[in-house]
Amino acid sequence: MLLFLCAFTLVYYASPISAQAGKVLLKVPVAFGTHLPGLGTPIRQFEKWVNAAGGGSVKVKVYEPKKLVAPFEILGAVSSGKINAGYSTAGYWAGKIKAAPLFSAVPFGPGGGEYMAWLYFGNGRKLYQEMYDTHGFKVKVIPCAIIAPETSGWFSKPINSAADLKGLRMRFFGLGGKVMNKLGVSTSLLPGGEIFPALEKKAIDATEFSMPAIDERLGFYKIVKYNYFPGWHQQATVFELLINKNTWKGLNNSQKTLIEMACKATMAWSFAEGEGLQFAAMQRNNTPKRGVKTKYWSKKMLSTFRKAWNEVQKDMYAKDAFFRKVWDDFQKFHKGYQVWQSHAYLPLPKR
């Protein structure tokens, strides 16, 4: 990650944008409020860096959710040219592209380090762009933030077995949502700002959203008191900058390099921010004033989730050719990565 920051520094100081380059303003609607650490703060950091380093040739203006387009409309709006850029996560496009969640978050891994390794040094970025191209979306995609594991969800009562999940109405994201469906949970994908009202009105019984410091901002602890770990469904989550293809083609090499390097720097910054804020939020949750019960899934429940995920993955693999292509490529990369991982990393302490 230090390499990315150094690269951005080199672009800033050694390669100023040509004064003759055509000016561009990227209007960037976002899927997440920029008050949310890890989800919304990275795009503000990207905006700050590009505006400082662009010399007026490239400028970024970020728009809060729904100010320009709704969060779930960003991909279509960028592709059509209604807007020239947007910031979201690929998992939001699962209804349009079956393989999209693989570029956002995958149950039981990869973690942040492996995800970035596959994207930058495997075939991840190539396949990511190919996905949008082959499905008819006229966008340039650039990974532009990543966060570490999320919590596994907020519940109003303890969950001791798979039977306790059946019949629950729960906000859930991505491929993990398909796993919960298989276990009898009725899931819905609500934007962040709609979750608290839904819990308050009892339209849903439980929710997952993100990391403790992010969930804290949305106030889930005020209504549901059982917060489960680990986030088996999202061990890391990637966020994307989408730029309209014609807009991207109109940029010169210096402008493109600035945007690419700023996104790489934001990847490092967002990962560090996410890792740095969580333990303090967990401590606040566990105070008597809040009364949150921090729980860790039993081995039996984690095995239940993994079994259901394997079934979901096999079903999607059989039904969608591009999902199959991406999955095969990542599994090949993962097999090699496991050799390194098994030798280099200390084993986790037994719980």
Legacy VTK file of the C-alpha trace (Angstrom):
# vtk DataFile Version 3.0
C-alpha trace
ASCII
DATASET POLYDATA
POINTS 351 float
0.000 0.000 0.000
2.954 2.330 0.667
3.902 1.812 -2.980
0.551 3.294 -4.056
1.030 6.358 -1.859
4.561 6.875 -3.138
3.318 6.564 -6.709
0.707 9.228 -6.075
3.360 11.501 -4.557
5.502 11.096 -7.673
2.580 12.041 -9.901
1.897 15.098 -7.737
5.437 16.464 -7.698
7.117 15.117 -10.828
4.386 15.073 -13.496
2.281 18.233 -13.408
-0.758 18.209 -15.732
-0.078 20.003 -18.991
-1.598 23.476 -19.111
-2.731 22.683 -22.669
-4.825 19.659 -21.632
-8.585 19.956 -21.978
-10.238 20.642 -18.638
-12.708 18.147 -17.181
-15.026 18.264 -14.191
-15.997 14.855 -12.871
-19.392 15.122 -11.187
-19.446 12.147 -8.838
-22.705 11.101 -7.156
-22.047 8.588 -4.396
-23.929 5.609 -3.023
-22.921 6.314 0.593
-23.076 9.462 2.701
-19.633 11.013 2.994
-20.075 11.289 6.783
-19.635 7.507 6.974
-16.012 6.489 7.670
-14.722 3.896 5.234
-17.773 4.073 2.991
-18.103 7.773 2.242
-14.900 9.380 3.477
-12.600 7.794 0.837
-14.272 9.540 -2.099
-13.872 12.873 -0.293
-10.177 12.096 0.089
-9.986 11.262 -3.626
-11.729 14.562 -4.420
-9.269 16.463 -2.240
-6.177 14.876 -3.800
-7.278 15.231 -7.422
-8.347 18.850 -6.975
-5.033 19.669 -5.290
-2.858 17.871 -7.849
-4.822 18.444 -11.043
-3.726 22.034 -11.645
-7.243 22.890 -12.755
-7.121 20.365 -15.601
-9.040 17.737 -13.631
-11.541 18.609 -10.949
-13.883 16.416 -8.917
-17.177 17.434 -7.344
-18.844 14.880 -5.069
-22.615 14.768 -4.635
-24.270 13.143 -1.626
-26.729 10.255 -2.185
-29.855 11.261 -4.124
-28.552 14.790 -4.822
-27.794 13.984 -8.473
-29.004 10.408 -8.983
-30.196 7.680 -6.599
-27.560 5.191 -5.375
-28.945 2.232 -7.324
-29.084 4.278 -10.553
-25.413 5.283 -10.672
-24.179 2.593 -13.076
-26.912 3.211 -15.655
-26.571 6.983 -15.388
-22.792 6.900 -15.935
-23.105 4.453 -18.825
-25.748 6.530 -20.610
-23.821 9.778 -20.147
-26.456 11.350 -17.934
-23.567 11.873 -15.512
-19.884 11.456 -16.288
-18.796 9.622 -13.128
-20.057 7.878 -9.988
-18.869 6.078 -6.856
-20.451 2.859 -5.622
-19.791 -0.846 -5.159
-20.306 -3.506 -7.817
-22.494 -5.618 -5.554
-25.298 -3.125 -6.112
-25.554 -4.267 -9.744
-26.249 -7.954 -9.008
-29.712 -7.610 -10.540
-28.120 -6.571 -13.844
-24.918 -8.649 -13.804
-24.775 -11.945 -11.889
-20.987 -11.829 -11.486
-20.858 -8.229 -10.234
-20.730 -9.116 -6.498
-17.469 -11.010 -7.065
-15.817 -7.610 -7.539
-17.327 -6.258 -4.339
-17.331 -8.834 -1.525
-17.205 -12.631 -1.444
-18.349 -14.818 1.484
-15.410 -16.368 3.362
-12.862 -14.309 1.472
-10.757 -12.939 -0.028
-9.476 -10.555 2.608
-8.187 -7.110 1.734
-4.606 -8.095 0.950
-5.542 -10.966 -1.323
-8.272 -8.944 -3.034
-5.828 -6.179 -3.939
-3.202 -8.692 -5.029
-5.681 -10.302 -7.434
-6.930 -6.959 -8.740
-3.508 -5.403 -9.356
-1.232 -8.383 -9.979
-3.667 -11.051 -11.142
-6.417 -10.795 -13.724
-8.862 -9.012 -11.421
-8.871 -5.567 -13.031
-8.911 -7.004 -16.544
-11.955 -9.131 -15.742
-13.604 -6.259 -13.857
-13.495 -4.056 -16.971
-14.437 -6.962 -19.224
-17.540 -7.545 -17.125
-18.923 -4.087 -17.810
-17.840 -4.135 -21.467
-19.440 -7.480 -22.271
-22.669 -6.579 -20.497
-23.071 -3.411 -22.532
-22.133 -0.762 -19.980
-20.069 2.115 -21.351
-17.956 2.778 -18.282
-14.325 2.753 -17.230
-14.054 1.092 -13.811
-11.268 1.832 -11.318
-11.069 0.241 -7.837
-10.990 3.262 -5.541
-11.430 2.086 -1.932
-11.442 -1.082 0.138
-12.446 -1.863 3.700
-11.604 -4.783 5.973
-14.164 -7.184 7.522
-17.642 -6.037 8.464
-19.790 -7.203 11.322
-22.076 -10.110 10.532
-25.267 -8.359 11.554
-27.426 -6.749 14.212
-30.213 -8.800 15.777
-32.866 -8.152 18.414
-32.311 -11.576 20.011
-29.534 -14.167 20.240
-29.096 -16.460 17.229
-28.035 -19.858 18.513
-28.948 -22.062 15.562
-30.030 -21.947 11.948
-33.602 -22.403 13.158
-33.423 -18.970 14.826
-32.827 -17.375 11.417
-35.897 -18.763 9.706
-38.583 -16.202 9.064
-36.425 -13.174 9.890
-36.761 -10.089 7.686
-33.272 -8.703 7.287
-31.404 -6.109 5.285
-28.501 -7.947 3.667
-25.980 -7.214 0.928
-24.607 -9.148 -1.990
-23.795 -12.822 -2.161
-24.215 -13.132 1.585
-27.863 -12.227 1.080
-28.309 -15.286 -1.128
-26.829 -17.413 1.643
-29.288 -15.985 4.158
-32.166 -16.611 1.739
-31.158 -20.244 1.565
-31.314 -20.386 5.372
-34.865 -19.061 5.441
-34.247 -15.330 5.891
-36.254 -12.858 3.828
-33.689 -10.283 2.699
-33.909 -6.810 1.185
-31.137 -4.499 0.006
-31.834 -1.100 1.521
-29.547 1.930 1.135
-27.822 2.930 4.382
-30.084 5.883 5.128
-33.226 3.744 4.982
-32.135 1.019 7.399
-32.695 2.743 10.759
-36.265 3.846 9.890
-37.015 0.303 8.694
-35.784 -1.134 12.008
-37.673 1.509 13.953
-40.947 0.782 12.131
-40.293 -2.987 12.421
-40.381 -3.362 8.647
-37.233 -5.471 9.147
-36.139 -7.490 12.189
-32.376 -7.342 11.722
-29.687 -5.837 9.531
-26.105 -5.972 8.416
-24.452 -2.958 6.863
-20.777 -2.422 7.517
-18.025 -2.020 10.128
-18.737 -1.016 13.760
-17.660 2.633 13.325
-19.942 2.914 10.286
-22.915 1.133 11.847
-22.481 3.371 14.880
-23.127 6.484 12.771
-26.432 4.971 11.640
-27.539 4.232 15.205
-28.374 0.539 14.938
-27.319 -0.002 18.569
-30.317 2.043 19.704
-32.754 -0.605 18.472
-31.037 -3.986 18.042
-28.602 -5.050 20.739
-26.919 -8.245 19.502
-23.994 -7.561 17.165
-22.448 -10.689 15.612
-18.931 -11.342 14.317
-17.052 -12.335 12.216
-18.326 -10.846 8.967
-18.163 -14.119 7.054
-20.087 -12.540 4.161
-17.715 -9.591 3.686
-14.134 -10.152 4.745
-13.280 -7.202 2.511
-15.342 -4.887 0.314
-14.137 -3.083 -2.798
-15.603 0.234 -3.993
-15.449 1.545 -7.527
-15.065 4.788 -9.383
-17.060 4.624 -12.613
-16.272 7.064 -15.424
-18.264 7.326 -18.644
-16.291 5.665 -21.464
-16.423 8.721 -23.750
-15.296 10.967 -20.898
-12.403 8.608 -20.148
-11.351 8.458 -23.804
-11.270 12.254 -23.904
-8.686 12.485 -21.128
-4.984 12.674 -21.870
-2.440 10.305 -20.330
-1.507 12.687 -17.501
-5.144 13.117 -16.490
-5.764 9.368 -16.578
-2.618 8.692 -14.562
-3.596 11.235 -11.930
-7.012 9.600 -11.483
-5.533 6.098 -11.376
-2.885 7.042 -8.825
-5.342 8.969 -6.665
-7.575 5.887 -6.558
-4.638 3.684 -5.588
-3.733 6.090 -2.802
-7.364 6.093 -1.689
-7.324 2.289 -1.564
-4.474 2.424 0.960
-6.009 5.310 2.912
-9.450 3.694 3.179
-8.082 0.347 4.320
-6.005 1.991 7.044
-8.907 4.204 8.149
-11.238 1.235 8.431
-8.762 -0.821 10.426
-7.973 2.090 12.736
-11.460 3.054 13.903
-13.222 -0.175 14.793
-12.012 -1.147 18.241
-12.998 2.195 19.769
-16.501 1.862 18.330
-16.783 -1.665 19.749
-15.739 -0.383 23.176
-18.445 2.299 23.047
-21.036 -0.294 22.080
-20.153 -2.463 25.052
-20.681 0.266 27.654
-23.706 -0.038 29.990
-25.229 3.038 28.364
-25.548 1.280 25.014
-25.822 -2.283 26.266
-24.725 -3.968 23.050
-23.854 -7.663 23.307
-20.904 -8.420 21.041
-21.210 -12.044 19.936
-19.027 -14.431 17.935
-20.642 -17.114 15.800
-20.196 -20.681 17.001
-18.192 -23.080 14.852
-21.456 -24.823 14.023
-23.064 -21.631 12.738
-20.000 -20.681 10.694
-20.065 -24.174 9.196
-23.760 -23.695 8.394
-23.061 -20.408 6.609
-20.150 -21.909 4.679
-22.184 -24.931 3.565
-24.997 -22.680 2.338
-22.477 -20.457 0.525
-20.952 -23.449 -1.248
-24.423 -24.367 -2.494
-25.124 -20.810 -3.675
-21.748 -20.583 -5.415
-22.212 -23.889 -7.239
-25.659 -22.856 -8.414
-24.444 -19.496 -9.732
-21.409 -21.154 -11.298
-23.648 -23.542 -13.243
-26.033 -20.838 -14.467
-23.833 -17.905 -15.494
-20.867 -18.138 -17.867
-19.152 -14.933 -16.802
-19.539 -15.782 -13.109
-17.863 -19.076 -13.960
-15.017 -17.316 -15.793
-14.284 -14.954 -12.906
-14.634 -17.649 -10.249
-12.252 -20.014 -12.049
-9.674 -17.258 -12.422
-9.868 -16.220 -8.804
-9.710 -19.805 -7.543
-6.540 -20.345 -9.555
-5.045 -17.215 -7.996
-6.278 -18.233 -4.536
-4.661 -21.651 -4.788
-1.275 -20.025 -5.292
-1.926 -17.371 -2.668
-2.691 -20.071 -0.070
0.861 -21.385 -0.391
2.166 -17.961 0.623
-0.527 -17.378 3.233
-0.027 -20.734 4.952
3.704 -20.133 5.327
3.862 -16.399 5.974
1.026 -15.656 8.408
0.726 -16.718 12.009
-2.327 -18.893 12.673
-5.190 -17.168 14.439
-5.577 -18.049 18.128
-8.256 -20.647 18.816
-11.520 -19.260 20.141
LINES 1 352
351 0 1 2 3 4 5 6 7 8 9 10 11 12 13 14 15 16 17 18 19 20 21 22 23 24 25 26 27 28 29 30 31 32 33 34 35 36 37 38 39 40 41 42 43 44 45 46 47 48 49 50 51 52 53 54 55 56 57 58 59 60 61 62 63 64 65 66 67 68 69 70 71 72 73 74 75 76 77 78 79 80 81 82 83 84 85 86 87 88 89 90 91 92 93 94 95 96 97 98 99 100 101 102 103 104 105 106 107 108 109 110 111 112 113 114 115 116 117 118 119 120 121 122 123 124 125 126 127 128 129 130 131 132 133 134 135 136 137 138 139 140 141 142 143 144 145 146 147 148 149 150 151 152 153 154 155 156 157 158 159 160 161 162 163 164 165 166 167 168 169 170 171 172 173 174 175 176 177 178 179 180 181 182 183 184 185 186 187 188 189 190 191 192 193 194 195 196 197 198 199 200 201 202 203 204 205 206 207 208 209 210 211 212 213 214 215 216 217 218 219 220 221 222 223 224 225 226 227 228 229 230 231 232 233 234 235 236 237 238 239 240 241 242 243 244 245 246 247 248 249 250 251 252 253 254 255 256 257 258 259 260 261 262 263 264 265 266 267 268 269 270 271 272 273 274 275 276 277 278 279 280 281 282 283 284 285 286 287 288 289 290 291 292 293 294 295 296 297 298 299 300 301 302 303 304 305 306 307 308 309 310 311 312 313 314 315 316 317 318 319 320 321 322 323 324 325 326 327 328 329 330 331 332 333 334 335 336 337 338 339 340 341 342 343 344 345 346 347 348 349 350
